[in-house]
Amino acid sequence: MGLFDIFKGGSKSDATPGDKKAAAAAKWADRAGDKRAQNYDRQEAIAALAEMGTAESAAALLKRFTFTVDPSITDQEEREKAFNGVLKAGDQAIAPVRAFSAKAESLAWPIRIVKSLLSEELYVQELILWLQPWDTEYSKFIDPKLQILATLEDHVHPSIRPAVEPFLDDVNESARYHAAATLLAQNDPDTLSPLLKMLPKEESFRIKNKIADAIATKGWKASPELQQEVDDALPPSYMFDSEGRVVHR
């Protein structure tokens, strides 16, 4: 390195591959994530980033999912191009998607991305990881939590029950509903007790009816002690039979 290079802080050849990837993505990132940019300019940036297939380009493309533009057909086309561009990064996209999801107002596209990139096992584990920061207390904005709980309804996995069961006590009715639906979808008789025990304090008729109807369909049997604890909390059209099953009156 010559004297001139010392004062410059090094030559261009000293840049690491990571630096080059970051610089390449940074060149287009602002324009791709700018709602006020001209459509042509934004689409050019999205196309450039979509070809890179790096963690840096994936992080830049994810910003396109934070706003909408008119007309709706243009909006959808740009989102699809961004989506495919993130997928091109493969496993390198997981960390950026995870970071993005921790702050996103909607998880529709991030969920779609990880579903496309991961096996069923890893996909469920990823959703559970996204659920962990959420608690059951009041929060003004909980759409991401509801999206995760609702998505887990479509999957069966041993890790789902311990992750979702606490949300039976959520202050939000929709969160409790999706938590109950997800536990019922596991088809695990061990969920009978926590599901029935939520009935005495549950005020939502749709939750009570969903639980009672599903348990009746499954034919699970409650112990005498559990029956005594929750008998009065069953919806009016349900009762326990002589063997402890919930049945229609």
Secondary structure, DSSP 8 states (H G I E B T S, - for coil): --HHHHHHTS-GGG--HHHHHHHHHHHHHHHHT-TTS-HHHHHHHHHHHHHH-SHHHHHHHHGGGG---SSHHHHHHHHHHHHHHHHHTGGGGHHHHHHHHTT-S--HHHHHHHHHHS-HHHHHHHHHHHHTT--SS--S--HHHHHHHHHHTT---TTHHHHHGGGGG-SSHHHHHHHHHHHHHTT-GGGHHHHHHTGGG---HHHHHHHHHHHHHHT-B--HHHHHHHGGGS-TTEEE-TTSBEEE-
